[in-house]
Amino acid sequence: QVQLVESGGGLVQPGGSLRLSCTASGSISRISVMGWYRQAPGKRRELLAAIARGGSTNYADSVKDRLTISRDNAKNTVYLQMNSLKAEDTAVYYCRAQIPRAPYEYWGQGTQVTVSS
């Protein structure tokens, strides 16, 4: 079992920044990839960024200039730094842990990000 807890969401003005955190606990040695996703009302959940155990990262083209994924292994935490936020970034942001065998993935409970003036 892996437990994921996100934090850092909130209300921010357009152009502002936020840093989301996802702290993992449990069988964390099984995690191969950690990722950040978001889901806006009426839209599908989408991948924003992911970081593999070896440190390689990948980003969605739509956000790669404004988002940075990183991790602190000592704290079992993955971060998502978001800059130049826009109203369309408003969504619930989720953390996902990928493991190589069933159930293959775990999700956090999500953290709300609202970009509004």
Backbone atoms as SQL, in Angstrom:
CREATE TABLE atoms (id INTEGER PRIMARY KEY, chain TEXT, resi INTEGER, resn TEXT, atom TEXT, x REAL, y REAL, z REAL);
INSERT INTO atoms VALUES
  (1, 'A', 1, 'GLN', 'N', 0.841, -1.198, 0.000),
  (2, 'A', 1, 'GLN', 'CA', 0.000, 0.000, 0.000),
  (3, 'A', 1, 'GLN', 'C', 0.873, 1.244, 0.000),
  (4, 'A', 2, 'VAL', 'N', 0.406, 2.226, -0.725),
  (5, 'A', 2, 'VAL', 'CA', 1.057, 3.531, -0.771),
  (6, 'A', 2, 'VAL', 'C', 0.003, 4.578, -0.462),
  (7, 'A', 3, 'GLN', 'N', 0.329, 5.495, 0.404),
  (8, 'A', 3, 'GLN', 'CA', -0.558, 6.600, 0.715),
  (9, 'A', 3, 'GLN', 'C', 0.081, 7.885, 0.198),
  (10, 'A', 4, 'LEU', 'N', -0.752, 8.710, -0.413),
  (11, 'A', 4, 'LEU', 'CA', -0.295, 9.978, -0.967),
  (12, 'A', 4, 'LEU', 'C', -1.123, 11.109, -0.387),
  (13, 'A', 5, 'VAL', 'N', -0.457, 12.149, 0.062),
  (14, 'A', 5, 'VAL', 'CA', -1.153, 13.309, 0.614),
  (15, 'A', 5, 'VAL', 'C', -0.643, 14.559, -0.084),
  (16, 'A', 6, 'GLU', 'N', -1.559, 15.238, -0.774),
  (17, 'A', 6, 'GLU', 'CA', -1.209, 16.489, -1.447),
  (18, 'A', 6, 'GLU', 'C', -1.483, 17.669, -0.535),
  (19, 'A', 7, 'SER', 'N', -0.748, 18.733, -0.767),
  (20, 'A', 7, 'SER', 'CA', -0.984, 19.988, -0.054),
  (21, 'A', 7, 'SER', 'C', -0.448, 21.126, -0.896),
  (22, 'A', 8, 'GLY', 'N', -0.797, 22.334, -0.491),
  (23, 'A', 8, 'GLY', 'CA', -0.260, 23.508, -1.159),
  (24, 'A', 8, 'GLY', 'C', -1.221, 24.224, -2.077),
  (25, 'A', 9, 'GLY', 'N', -2.397, 23.660, -2.276),
  (26, 'A', 9, 'GLY', 'CA', -3.366, 24.333, -3.125),
  (27, 'A', 9, 'GLY', 'C', -3.956, 25.547, -2.436),
  (28, 'A', 10, 'GLY', 'N', -4.742, 26.294, -3.191),
  (29, 'A', 10, 'GLY', 'CA', -5.381, 27.473, -2.621),
  (30, 'A', 10, 'GLY', 'C', -5.798, 28.440, -3.695),
  (31, 'A', 11, 'LEU', 'N', -6.088, 29.646, -3.260),
  (32, 'A', 11, 'LEU', 'CA', -6.500, 30.717, -4.156),
  (33, 'A', 11, 'LEU', 'C', -5.288, 31.591, -4.466),
  (34, 'A', 12, 'VAL', 'N', -5.094, 31.844, -5.736),
  (35, 'A', 12, 'VAL', 'CA', -3.969, 32.671, -6.166),
  (36, 'A', 12, 'VAL', 'C', -4.433, 33.581, -7.295),
  (37, 'A', 13, 'GLN', 'N', -3.851, 34.747, -7.376),
  (38, 'A', 13, 'GLN', 'CA', -4.207, 35.676, -8.442),
  (39, 'A', 13, 'GLN', 'C', -3.527, 35.286, -9.754),
  (40, 'A', 14, 'PRO', 'N', -4.123, 35.655, -10.862),
  (41, 'A', 14, 'PRO', 'CA', -3.474, 35.408, -12.160),
  (42, 'A', 14, 'PRO', 'C', -2.063, 35.978, -12.176),
  (43, 'A', 15, 'GLY', 'N', -1.142, 35.207, -12.725),
  (44, 'A', 15, 'GLY', 'CA', 0.259, 35.602, -12.741),
  (45, 'A', 15, 'GLY', 'C', 1.047, 35.140, -11.532),
  (46, 'A', 16, 'GLY', 'N', 0.347, 34.645, -10.537),
  (47, 'A', 16, 'GLY', 'CA', 1.006, 34.206, -9.319),
  (48, 'A', 16, 'GLY', 'C', 1.594, 32.816, -9.425),
  (49, 'A', 17, 'SER', 'N', 2.130, 32.356, -8.308),
  (50, 'A', 17, 'SER', 'CA', 2.790, 31.053, -8.245),
  (51, 'A', 17, 'SER', 'C', 2.275, 30.251, -7.060),
  (52, 'A', 18, 'LEU', 'N', 2.386, 28.942, -7.199),
  (53, 'A', 18, 'LEU', 'CA', 2.079, 28.021, -6.114),
  (54, 'A', 18, 'LEU', 'C', 3.042, 26.857, -6.203),
  (55, 'A', 19, 'ARG', 'N', 3.315, 26.259, -5.054),
  (56, 'A', 19, 'ARG', 'CA', 4.068, 25.018, -5.041),
  (57, 'A', 19, 'ARG', 'C', 3.240, 23.958, -4.334),
  (58, 'A', 20, 'LEU', 'N', 2.919, 22.919, -5.080),
  (59, 'A', 20, 'LEU', 'CA', 2.183, 21.800, -4.526),
  (60, 'A', 20, 'LEU', 'C', 3.158, 20.742, -4.036),
  (61, 'A', 21, 'SER', 'N', 2.744, 20.058, -2.983),
  (62, 'A', 21, 'SER', 'CA', 3.556, 18.983, -2.423),
  (63, 'A', 21, 'SER', 'C', 2.754, 17.698, -2.391),
  (64, 'A', 22, 'CYS', 'N', 3.434, 16.593, -2.578),
  (65, 'A', 22, 'CYS', 'CA', 2.822, 15.269, -2.465),
  (66, 'A', 22, 'CYS', 'C', 3.769, 14.395, -1.659),
  (67, 'A', 23, 'THR', 'N', 3.329, 14.020, -0.481),
  (68, 'A', 23, 'THR', 'CA', 4.155, 13.192, 0.384),
  (69, 'A', 23, 'THR', 'C', 3.656, 11.757, 0.369),
  (70, 'A', 24, 'ALA', 'N', 4.562, 10.854, 0.109),
  (71, 'A', 24, 'ALA', 'CA', 4.218, 9.434, 0.018),
  (72, 'A', 24, 'ALA', 'C', 4.632, 8.709, 1.290),
  (73, 'A', 25, 'SER', 'N', 3.846, 7.715, 1.647),
  (74, 'A', 25, 'SER', 'CA', 4.172, 6.855, 2.776),
  (75, 'A', 25, 'SER', 'C', 3.743, 5.434, 2.447),
  (76, 'A', 26, 'GLY', 'N', 4.203, 4.493, 3.238),
  (77, 'A', 26, 'GLY', 'CA', 3.882, 3.091, 2.988),
  (78, 'A', 26, 'GLY', 'C', 4.986, 2.432, 2.188),
  (79, 'A', 27, 'SER', 'N', 4.608, 1.650, 1.200),
  (80, 'A', 27, 'SER', 'CA', 5.561, 0.875, 0.398),
  (81, 'A', 27, 'SER', 'C', 6.179, 1.746, -0.702),
  (82, 'A', 28, 'ILE', 'N', 6.872, 2.783, -0.312),
  (83, 'A', 28, 'ILE', 'CA', 7.362, 3.757, -1.283),
  (84, 'A', 28, 'ILE', 'C', 8.486, 3.202, -2.140),
  (85, 'A', 29, 'SER', 'N', 9.147, 2.151, -1.697),
  (86, 'A', 29, 'SER', 'CA', 10.229, 1.584, -2.506),
  (87, 'A', 29, 'SER', 'C', 9.707, 0.967, -3.794),
  (88, 'A', 30, 'ARG', 'N', 8.411, 0.709, -3.839),
  (89, 'A', 30, 'ARG', 'CA', 7.813, 0.108, -5.036),
  (90, 'A', 30, 'ARG', 'C', 7.480, 1.142, -6.107),
  (91, 'A', 31, 'ILE', 'N', 7.523, 2.409, -5.759),
  (92, 'A', 31, 'ILE', 'CA', 7.111, 3.459, -6.686),
  (93, 'A', 31, 'ILE', 'C', 8.149, 3.639, -7.788),
  (94, 'A', 32, 'SER', 'N', 7.702, 3.579, -9.040),
  (95, 'A', 32, 'SER', 'CA', 8.611, 3.778, -10.164),
  (96, 'A', 32, 'SER', 'C', 8.498, 5.193, -10.743),
  (97, 'A', 33, 'VAL', 'N', 7.309, 5.724, -10.737),
  (98, 'A', 33, 'VAL', 'CA', 7.085, 7.057, -11.300),
  (99, 'A', 33, 'VAL', 'C', 6.073, 7.792, -10.426),
  (100, 'A', 34, 'MET', 'N', 6.342, 9.068, -10.217),
  (101, 'A', 34, 'MET', 'CA', 5.380, 9.942, -9.546),
  (102, 'A', 34, 'MET', 'C', 4.928, 10.998, -10.540),
  (103, 'A', 35, 'GLY', 'N', 3.640, 11.298, -10.514),
  (104, 'A', 35, 'GLY', 'CA', 3.133, 12.270, -11.465),
  (105, 'A', 35, 'GLY', 'C', 2.119, 13.201, -10.852),
  (106, 'A', 36, 'TRP', 'N', 1.971, 14.353, -11.509),
  (107, 'A', 36, 'TRP', 'CA', 0.950, 15.319, -11.145),
  (108, 'A', 36, 'TRP', 'C', -0.071, 15.401, -12.277),
  (109, 'A', 37, 'TYR', 'N', -1.315, 15.376, -11.907),
  (110, 'A', 37, 'TYR', 'CA', -2.427, 15.479, -12.834),
  (111, 'A', 37, 'TYR', 'C', -3.361, 16.582, -12.344),
  (112, 'A', 38, 'ARG', 'N', -4.253, 16.985, -13.219),
  (113, 'A', 38, 'ARG', 'CA', -5.299, 17.907, -12.790),
  (114, 'A', 38, 'ARG', 'C', -6.586, 17.587, -13.529),
  (115, 'A', 39, 'GLN', 'N', -7.675, 17.982, -12.891),
  (116, 'A', 39, 'GLN', 'CA', -8.987, 17.797, -13.494),
  (117, 'A', 39, 'GLN', 'C', -9.826, 19.034, -13.226),
  (118, 'A', 40, 'ALA', 'N', -10.184, 19.704, -14.301),
  (119, 'A', 40, 'ALA', 'CA', -11.050, 20.864, -14.208),
  (120, 'A', 40, 'ALA', 'C', -12.499, 20.414, -14.349),
  (121, 'A', 41, 'PRO', 'N', -13.451, 21.201, -13.858),
  (122, 'A', 41, 'PRO', 'CA', -14.860, 20.825, -13.960),
  (123, 'A', 41, 'PRO', 'C', -15.257, 20.537, -15.400),
  (124, 'A', 42, 'GLY', 'N', -15.885, 19.382, -15.601),
  (125, 'A', 42, 'GLY', 'CA', -16.363, 19.019, -16.926),
  (126, 'A', 42, 'GLY', 'C', -15.287, 18.546, -17.884),
  (127, 'A', 43, 'LYS', 'N', -14.062, 18.393, -17.395),
  (128, 'A', 43, 'LYS', 'CA', -12.971, 17.976, -18.271),
  (129, 'A', 43, 'LYS', 'C', -12.336, 16.684, -17.757),
  (130, 'A', 44, 'ARG', 'N', -11.599, 16.045, -18.639),
  (131, 'A', 44, 'ARG', 'CA', -10.903, 14.817, -18.275),
  (132, 'A', 44, 'ARG', 'C', -9.664, 15.126, -17.436),
  (133, 'A', 45, 'ARG', 'N', -9.295, 14.170, -16.621),
  (134, 'A', 45, 'ARG', 'CA', -8.062, 14.319, -15.867),
  (135, 'A', 45, 'ARG', 'C', -6.881, 14.260, -16.845),
  (136, 'A', 46, 'GLU', 'N', -5.936, 15.175, -16.680),
  (137, 'A', 46, 'GLU', 'CA', -4.818, 15.230, -17.600),
  (138, 'A', 46, 'GLU', 'C', -3.487, 15.199, -16.860),
  (139, 'A', 47, 'LEU', 'N', -2.515, 14.559, -17.497),
  (140, 'A', 47, 'LEU', 'CA', -1.163, 14.510, -16.956),
  (141, 'A', 47, 'LEU', 'C', -0.470, 15.846, -17.185),
  (142, 'A', 48, 'LEU', 'N', 0.167, 16.351, -16.132),
  (143, 'A', 48, 'LEU', 'CA', 0.926, 17.581, -16.250),
  (144, 'A', 48, 'LEU', 'C', 2.424, 17.319, -16.291),
  (145, 'A', 49, 'ALA', 'N', 2.890, 16.505, -15.358),
  (146, 'A', 49, 'ALA', 'CA', 4.324, 16.258, -15.247),
  (147, 'A', 49, 'ALA', 'C', 4.550, 14.970, -14.485),
  (148, 'A', 50, 'ALA', 'N', 5.674, 14.331, -14.776),
  (149, 'A', 50, 'ALA', 'CA', 6.024, 13.095, -14.082),
  (150, 'A', 50, 'ALA', 'C', 7.522, 13.045, -13.871),
  (151, 'A', 51, 'ILE', 'N', 7.915, 12.340, -12.813),
  (152, 'A', 51, 'ILE', 'CA', 9.327, 12.162, -12.515),
  (153, 'A', 51, 'ILE', 'C', 9.549, 10.699, -12.158),
  (154, 'A', 52, 'ALA', 'N', 10.526, 10.101, -12.820),
  (155, 'A', 52, 'ALA', 'CA', 10.807, 8.687, -12.612),
  (156, 'A', 52, 'ALA', 'C', 11.797, 8.496, -11.460),
  (157, 'A', 53, 'ARG', 'N', 11.917, 7.258, -11.029),
  (158, 'A', 53, 'ARG', 'CA', 12.829, 6.944, -9.921),
  (159, 'A', 53, 'ARG', 'C', 14.252, 7.410, -10.233),
  (160, 'A', 54, 'GLY', 'N', 14.635, 7.301, -11.496),
  (161, 'A', 54, 'GLY', 'CA', 15.985, 7.696, -11.886),
  (162, 'A', 54, 'GLY', 'C', 16.163, 9.200, -12.030),
  (163, 'A', 55, 'GLY', 'N', 15.061, 9.924, -11.938),
  (164, 'A', 55, 'GLY', 'CA', 15.142, 11.382, -11.989),
  (165, 'A', 55, 'GLY', 'C', 14.712, 12.009, -13.296),
  (166, 'A', 56, 'SER', 'N', 14.482, 11.207, -14.318),
  (167, 'A', 56, 'SER', 'CA', 14.039, 11.782, -15.583),
  (168, 'A', 56, 'SER', 'C', 12.632, 12.341, -15.434),
  (169, 'A', 57, 'THR', 'N', 12.366, 13.392, -16.172),
  (170, 'A', 57, 'THR', 'CA', 11.080, 14.074, -16.088),
  (171, 'A', 57, 'THR', 'C', 10.462, 14.209, -17.465),
  (172, 'A', 58, 'ASN', 'N', 9.151, 14.347, -17.463),
  (173, 'A', 58, 'ASN', 'CA', 8.464, 14.702, -18.698),
  (174, 'A', 58, 'ASN', 'C', 7.285, 15.583, -18.344),
  (175, 'A', 59, 'TYR', 'N', 6.913, 16.428, -19.299),
  (176, 'A', 59, 'TYR', 'CA', 5.880, 17.429, -19.091),
  (177, 'A', 59, 'TYR', 'C', 4.901, 17.436, -20.254),
  (178, 'A', 60, 'ALA', 'N', 3.676, 17.832, -19.946),
  (179, 'A', 60, 'ALA', 'CA', 2.723, 18.112, -21.004),
  (180, 'A', 60, 'ALA', 'C', 3.183, 19.365, -21.736),
  (181, 'A', 61, 'ASP', 'N', 3.065, 19.350, -23.040),
  (182, 'A', 61, 'ASP', 'CA', 3.522, 20.489, -23.837),
  (183, 'A', 61, 'ASP', 'C', 2.841, 21.793, -23.424),
  (184, 'A', 62, 'SER', 'N', 1.595, 21.685, -23.014),
  (185, 'A', 62, 'SER', 'CA', 0.813, 22.888, -22.716),
  (186, 'A', 62, 'SER', 'C', 1.296, 23.626, -21.479),
  (187, 'A', 63, 'VAL', 'N', 2.068, 22.951, -20.620),
  (188, 'A', 63, 'VAL', 'CA', 2.456, 23.571, -19.349),
  (189, 'A', 63, 'VAL', 'C', 3.951, 23.559, -19.100),
  (190, 'A', 64, 'LYS', 'N', 4.739, 22.984, -19.975),
  (191, 'A', 64, 'LYS', 'CA', 6.144, 22.727, -19.659),
  (192, 'A', 64, 'LYS', 'C', 6.951, 23.998, -19.428),
  (193, 'A', 65, 'ASP', 'N', 6.483, 25.126, -19.941),
  (194, 'A', 65, 'ASP', 'CA', 7.221, 26.370, -19.727),
  (195, 'A', 65, 'ASP', 'C', 6.909, 27.019, -18.382),
  (196, 'A', 66, 'ARG', 'N', 5.884, 26.522, -17.702),
  (197, 'A', 66, 'ARG', 'CA', 5.455, 27.177, -16.471),
  (198, 'A', 66, 'ARG', 'C', 5.520, 26.263, -15.243),
  (199, 'A', 67, 'LEU', 'N', 5.675, 24.970, -15.466),
  (200, 'A', 67, 'LEU', 'CA', 5.656, 24.026, -14.350),
  (201, 'A', 67, 'LEU', 'C', 6.996, 23.310, -14.221),
  (202, 'A', 68, 'THR', 'N', 7.354, 23.010, -12.993),
  (203, 'A', 68, 'THR', 'CA', 8.556, 22.241, -12.726),
  (204, 'A', 68, 'THR', 'C', 8.254, 21.187, -11.669),
  (205, 'A', 69, 'ILE', 'N', 8.565, 19.943, -11.998),
  (206, 'A', 69, 'ILE', 'CA', 8.399, 18.856, -11.039),
  (207, 'A', 69, 'ILE', 'C', 9.766, 18.538, -10.439),
  (208, 'A', 70, 'SER', 'N', 9.771, 18.280, -9.153),
  (209, 'A', 70, 'SER', 'CA', 11.013, 17.943, -8.469),
  (210, 'A', 70, 'SER', 'C', 10.690, 17.041, -7.282),
  (211, 'A', 71, 'ARG', 'N', 11.721, 16.533, -6.628),
  (212, 'A', 71, 'ARG', 'CA', 11.460, 15.657, -5.500),
  (213, 'A', 71, 'ARG', 'C', 12.542, 15.796, -4.444),
  (214, 'A', 72, 'ASP', 'N', 12.167, 15.473, -3.239),
  (215, 'A', 72, 'ASP', 'CA', 13.100, 15.419, -2.117),
  (216, 'A', 72, 'ASP', 'C', 13.007, 13.998, -1.556),
  (217, 'A', 73, 'ASN', 'N', 13.970, 13.178, -1.892),
  (218, 'A', 73, 'ASN', 'CA', 13.908, 11.772, -1.483),
  (219, 'A', 73, 'ASN', 'C', 13.930, 11.621, 0.044),
  (220, 'A', 74, 'ALA', 'N', 14.630, 12.503, 0.701),
  (221, 'A', 74, 'ALA', 'CA', 14.721, 12.403, 2.164),
  (222, 'A', 74, 'ALA', 'C', 13.367, 12.630, 2.822),
  (223, 'A', 75, 'LYS', 'N', 12.517, 13.393, 2.152),
  (224, 'A', 75, 'LYS', 'CA', 11.187, 13.698, 2.692),
  (225, 'A', 75, 'LYS', 'C', 10.095, 12.885, 2.009),
  (226, 'A', 76, 'ASN', 'N', 10.478, 12.015, 1.071),
  (227, 'A', 76, 'ASN', 'CA', 9.489, 11.226, 0.308),
  (228, 'A', 76, 'ASN', 'C', 8.425, 12.129, -0.307),
  (229, 'A', 77, 'THR', 'N', 8.860, 13.246, -0.819),
  (230, 'A', 77, 'THR', 'CA', 7.936, 14.268, -1.302),
  (231, 'A', 77, 'THR', 'C', 8.290, 14.683, -2.721),
  (232, 'A', 78, 'VAL', 'N', 7.248, 14.834, -3.522),
  (233, 'A', 78, 'VAL', 'CA', 7.375, 15.356, -4.873),
  (234, 'A', 78, 'VAL', 'C', 6.669, 16.706, -4.910),
  (235, 'A', 79, 'TYR', 'N', 7.265, 17.641, -5.610),
  (236, 'A', 79, 'TYR', 'CA', 6.737, 18.994, -5.685),
  (237, 'A', 79, 'TYR', 'C', 6.329, 19.342, -7.118),
  (238, 'A', 80, 'LEU', 'N', 5.401, 20.257, -7.222),
  (239, 'A', 80, 'LEU', 'CA', 5.060, 20.841, -8.504),
  (240, 'A', 80, 'LEU', 'C', 5.055, 22.353, -8.329),
  (241, 'A', 81, 'GLN', 'N', 6.074, 22.981, -8.885),
  (242, 'A', 81, 'GLN', 'CA', 6.153, 24.442, -8.860),
  (243, 'A', 81, 'GLN', 'C', 5.400, 24.982, -10.074),
  (244, 'A', 82, 'MET', 'N', 4.441, 25.835, -9.820),
  (245, 'A', 82, 'MET', 'CA', 3.613, 26.392, -10.892),
  (246, 'A', 82, 'MET', 'C', 3.768, 27.903, -10.906),
  (247, 'A', 83, 'ASN', 'N', 4.154, 28.433, -12.035),
  (248, 'A', 83, 'ASN', 'CA', 4.368, 29.866, -12.191),
  (249, 'A', 83, 'ASN', 'C', 3.442, 30.437, -13.258),
  (250, 'A', 84, 'SER', 'N', 3.309, 31.736, -13.238),
  (251, 'A', 84, 'SER', 'CA', 2.492, 32.446, -14.242),
  (252, 'A', 84, 'SER', 'C', 1.120, 31.802, -14.371),
  (253, 'A', 85, 'LEU', 'N', 0.479, 31.596, -13.264),
  (254, 'A', 85, 'LEU', 'CA', -0.798, 30.884, -13.265),
  (255, 'A', 85, 'LEU', 'C', -1.885, 31.688, -13.964),
  (256, 'A', 86, 'LYS', 'N', -2.768, 30.943, -14.614),
  (257, 'A', 86, 'LYS', 'CA', -3.862, 31.532, -15.380),
  (258, 'A', 86, 'LYS', 'C', -5.184, 30.995, -14.851),
  (259, 'A', 87, 'ALA', 'N', -6.251, 31.673, -15.208),
  (260, 'A', 87, 'ALA', 'CA', -7.571, 31.226, -14.764),
  (261, 'A', 87, 'ALA', 'C', -7.843, 29.787, -15.204),
  (262, 'A', 88, 'GLU', 'N', -7.363, 29.435, -16.374),
  (263, 'A', 88, 'GLU', 'CA', -7.615, 28.093, -16.888),
  (264, 'A', 88, 'GLU', 'C', -6.811, 27.004, -16.165),
  (265, 'A', 89, 'ASP', 'N', -5.946, 27.403, -15.264),
  (266, 'A', 89, 'ASP', 'CA', -5.242, 26.425, -14.432),
  (267, 'A', 89, 'ASP', 'C', -6.096, 25.994, -13.237),
  (268, 'A', 90, 'THR', 'N', -7.219, 26.624, -13.058),
  (269, 'A', 90, 'THR', 'CA', -8.118, 26.262, -11.964),
  (270, 'A', 90, 'THR', 'C', -8.584, 24.818, -12.132),
  (271, 'A', 91, 'ALA', 'N', -8.346, 24.013, -11.115),
  (272, 'A', 91, 'ALA', 'CA', -8.662, 22.586, -11.189),
  (273, 'A', 91, 'ALA', 'C', -8.331, 21.946, -9.848),
  (274, 'A', 92, 'VAL', 'N', -8.711, 20.694, -9.727),
  (275, 'A', 92, 'VAL', 'CA', -8.220, 19.881, -8.623),
  (276, 'A', 92, 'VAL', 'C', -6.958, 19.173, -9.115),
  (277, 'A', 93, 'TYR', 'N', -5.902, 19.283, -8.338),
  (278, 'A', 93, 'TYR', 'CA', -4.613, 18.714, -8.712),
  (279, 'A', 93, 'TYR', 'C', -4.372, 17.444, -7.898),
  (280, 'A', 94, 'TYR', 'N', -3.997, 16.391, -8.604),
  (281, 'A', 94, 'TYR', 'CA', -3.812, 15.077, -7.996),
  (282, 'A', 94, 'TYR', 'C', -2.386, 14.583, -8.180),
  (283, 'A', 95, 'CYS', 'N', -1.956, 13.856, -7.206),
  (284, 'A', 95, 'CYS', 'CA', -0.677, 13.173, -7.256),
  (285, 'A', 95, 'CYS', 'C', -0.934, 11.684, -7.519),
  (286, 'A', 96, 'ARG', 'N', -0.101, 11.074, -8.325),
  (287, 'A', 96, 'ARG', 'CA', -0.241, 9.657, -8.663),
  (288, 'A', 96, 'ARG', 'C', 1.105, 8.955, -8.504),
  (289, 'A', 97, 'ALA', 'N', 1.049, 7.780, -7.936),
  (290, 'A', 97, 'ALA', 'CA', 2.237, 6.931, -7.818),
  (291, 'A', 97, 'ALA', 'C', 2.028, 5.691, -8.662),
  (292, 'A', 98, 'GLN', 'N', 2.992, 5.423, -9.500),
  (293, 'A', 98, 'GLN', 'CA', 2.919, 4.252, -10.383),
  (294, 'A', 98, 'GLN', 'C', 3.834, 3.167, -9.834),
  (295, 'A', 99, 'ILE', 'N', 3.305, 1.952, -9.755),
  (296, 'A', 99, 'ILE', 'CA', 4.102, 0.818, -9.287),
  (297, 'A', 99, 'ILE', 'C', 4.016, -0.279, -10.338),
  (298, 'A', 100, 'PRO', 'N', 4.980, -1.204, -10.364),
  (299, 'A', 100, 'PRO', 'CA', 5.056, -2.160, -11.469),
  (300, 'A', 100, 'PRO', 'C', 4.109, -3.353, -11.385),
  (301, 'A', 101, 'ARG', 'N', 3.307, -3.444, -10.347),
  (302, 'A', 101, 'ARG', 'CA', 2.360, -4.563, -10.287),
  (303, 'A', 101, 'ARG', 'C', 1.056, -4.095, -9.656),
  (304, 'A', 102, 'ALA', 'N', 0.036, -4.924, -9.750),
  (305, 'A', 102, 'ALA', 'CA', -1.284, -4.543, -9.259),
  (306, 'A', 102, 'ALA', 'C', -1.211, -4.017, -7.841),
  (307, 'A', 103, 'PRO', 'N', -1.947, -2.944, -7.556),
  (308, 'A', 103, 'PRO', 'CA', -2.936, -2.274, -8.408),
  (309, 'A', 103, 'PRO', 'C', -2.353, -1.276, -9.400),
  (310, 'A', 104, 'TYR', 'N', -1.048, -1.224, -9.562),
  (311, 'A', 104, 'TYR', 'CA', -0.335, -0.427, -10.564),
  (312, 'A', 104, 'TYR', 'C', -0.313, 1.075, -10.308),
  (313, 'A', 105, 'GLU', 'N', -1.236, 1.586, -9.516),
  (314, 'A', 105, 'GLU', 'CA', -1.241, 3.016, -9.264),
  (315, 'A', 105, 'GLU', 'C', -1.979, 3.326, -7.976),
  (316, 'A', 106, 'TYR', 'N', -1.581, 4.449, -7.387),
  (317, 'A', 106, 'TYR', 'CA', -2.273, 5.022, -6.233),
  (318, 'A', 106, 'TYR', 'C', -2.458, 6.503, -6.516),
  (319, 'A', 107, 'TRP', 'N', -3.544, 7.044, -5.952),
  (320, 'A', 107, 'TRP', 'CA', -3.852, 8.462, -6.138),
  (321, 'A', 107, 'TRP', 'C', -4.018, 9.134, -4.785),
  (322, 'A', 108, 'GLY', 'N', -3.647, 10.394, -4.753),
  (323, 'A', 108, 'GLY', 'CA', -3.957, 11.195, -3.588),
  (324, 'A', 108, 'GLY', 'C', -5.378, 11.701, -3.645),
  (325, 'A', 109, 'GLN', 'N', -5.762, 12.434, -2.622),
  (326, 'A', 109, 'GLN', 'CA', -7.146, 12.900, -2.528),
  (327, 'A', 109, 'GLN', 'C', -7.395, 14.176, -3.335),
  (328, 'A', 110, 'GLY', 'N', -6.334, 14.820, -3.779),
  (329, 'A', 110, 'GLY', 'CA', -6.457, 16.022, -4.577),
  (330, 'A', 110, 'GLY', 'C', -6.389, 17.288, -3.738),
  (331, 'A', 111, 'THR', 'N', -5.916, 18.345, -4.371),
  (332, 'A', 111, 'THR', 'CA', -5.885, 19.656, -3.733),
  (333, 'A', 111, 'THR', 'C', -6.387, 20.690, -4.737),
  (334, 'A', 112, 'GLN', 'N', -7.270, 21.550, -4.278),
  (335, 'A', 112, 'GLN', 'CA', -7.902, 22.531, -5.159),
  (336, 'A', 112, 'GLN', 'C', -6.972, 23.716, -5.396),
  (337, 'A', 113, 'VAL', 'N', -6.843, 24.078, -6.660),
  (338, 'A', 113, 'VAL', 'CA', -6.137, 25.300, -7.043),
  (339, 'A', 113, 'VAL', 'C', -7.128, 26.189, -7.782),
  (340, 'A', 114, 'THR', 'N', -7.283, 27.392, -7.301),
  (341, 'A', 114, 'THR', 'CA', -8.186, 28.357, -7.928),
  (342, 'A', 114, 'THR', 'C', -7.392, 29.601, -8.268),
  (343, 'A', 115, 'VAL', 'N', -7.435, 29.956, -9.540),
  (344, 'A', 115, 'VAL', 'CA', -6.731, 31.150, -10.011),
  (345, 'A', 115, 'VAL', 'C', -7.776, 32.192, -10.368),
  (346, 'A', 116, 'SER', 'N', -7.815, 33.232, -9.579),
  (347, 'A', 116, 'SER', 'CA', -8.848, 34.242, -9.764),
  (348, 'A', 116, 'SER', 'C', -8.415, 35.544, -9.102),
  (349, 'A', 117, 'SER', 'N', -8.877, 36.649, -9.684),
  (350, 'A', 117, 'SER', 'CA', -8.607, 37.944, -9.080),
  (351, 'A', 117, 'SER', 'C', -9.755, 38.371, -8.180);
